[in-house]
Amino acid sequence: MNPSFQVLVESLDPKLCELIESQPVKYADLPPGMPQRGIYLFSEGTRDLYVGRTNRLRERLRGHCAPGSTHLTAAFAFRIARLETGQTKASYRQEGSRASLVKDAVFGSAFTRARERLRSMDIRYIEERDPVRQTLLEVYVAVVLKTPFNDFENH
């Protein structure tokens, strides 16, 4: 393995441990001194569900959790609603698009419930400023914790 890449890879597990050992918070209780750049993990009880990365941590969590979040910002809630309604395949036509799904009464209700559910989940986060390590850490955490709502499919 390339030595430079190996150094990056070896830095991932300690950061995963730091994330897991961090104190979980609810969205409504996010502390004022949060880091700007890093990764975050949504969990329910002992079940880790979704990991993400961002350069604007507080704003990104708001995008996932706020009542007015849209299908463009609440990706995790949208995935939950897809699973709940059986609408699991993306469509690249107007019919079945993300915008049309949220207008559907059944899907729209599921999406609203999913955003509410996220607000009650545990959130853990850690700072990671380096964009390459941040990217690798997101994938590493998703793989190790087997977060069911992460997929790395190309669109």
N, C-alpha and C positions, 0 to 999 in steps of 0.2 A: 504494500500500500504506500502511496505517496506520503512522505513524512509530514508535509504541511497539512494534508487532509487528516492524517492520523491524529495529529494534535487536536484538530477540531472535534473529531469523533470521540476522543478520550475526555473531552470537556463536557460531553452531553449527560452522562450518568450522574455526575455530581449536581448538575442543574436540575435534573429530574427529581433527585432526592430533595433538593431545596424546595421545589414546587410542591411535592407531596407532603412535606413536613410543614409547609406554610399554613398559617391559620386561615380557614375558610371564612368568607364573608358572604352576606346576601347583597344583592344589587343595591338595595336601599341603604345599606350601611357601608358603602365604599368609603375608605378613609381619604382625607384630603391630601395626604402626602404620597399618593401612588406614583410609581415610576411612569415615565412617558412611553418608553418602548419596552416590549416584552412579549411573553406568551401568557395565556390564560387557560384555565380548565374549568368546565362546568361539570358538576357531579350532583347526584342524588343519593344520599346515604353513602354506601360504599361503592356505588357504581359510577365510574368515570364515563362521561358521555361524549364530550366534545372538547377539543383543544384548538386554539387559534393563536394567531400572532398578529401584532400590530405595532405601528409607530405612534399610535394615539390611544393608549389603553382605556382611559376613562370614556372617551368618545366612542370607541369601538364597543365597549360593554353597553353603553347607552343605545347604540344602534341595534344590539341584540335584544335588549330588554324593555325599552321605553314603550308605553302604550301606543304611541303614534308611529312606531317603527314600521317601515315598509318592507316589502319583499326584496328591495334592493339592499337593505341594511341588516335585516334580521335573518341571516342565512340559516342559522341553527334552528330557529323557530319554524322557518319554512320547511326544513327537512323533517322536522317532527310532524308537521301538518301533512306533508306528502305521505309519510308512513301511515299516519292515522287514517287518511282518506283513500289509501291505495293508489294515489297519483304519483307513483315513484319514478316515472320516466320523464325526462325533460323533452320539451317540444320546441322546435325552432320555427313553428308557424304561429300565427296569431291565436288560433284555437289551441288551447292547452298551454299557452305561454304562462310565464309567472304572473304577468299583469292580469291575464284573464282568469287565472285560478283564484287570485285573491278577491275577485269580484263575484265568484261563485259562492252562493250562500253556505253550502256545506264546507267547502274548503276555507272560505273566509272565517267561519266560526272556529274551525280547527286551528287556523293560524293565530287567531286572537287567544284561544286557550293556550297555545304553545308559548306565546310571549308571556302570558301570565305565569305559566309553569316555570319559565326561565327565571323570573323574578324571585321565585322561592328556592331556586337551586343554590347550592354552595358554589362559590367562585374562589378559585385560588389563582394567583398570578405571581410572576417573578420578572424582574428586570432582565432584559437581554438587549444590549445596544447594537451589537454587531449583526448586520443583516444576514450574513451567511450562517452564523451560528444560530440566529433566530429561526431561520428556515429549517435548518437541520434539526433543531430542537423540537420544532412543531411536529415534524415527521417522526422523530424518535419517540416522543411522548405518545403520539397516536398509536404507534406500533406496539410499544411496550405495554401501555395501558389498555390496548384494544378498544379504543373509543369507537363505538358503533356508528356515530354520526359524522365521522371524518371519512372522506374519500378523496382521493387525489386523482380522480379521473379528469382527463382533458375534455374541454367542451368545444 
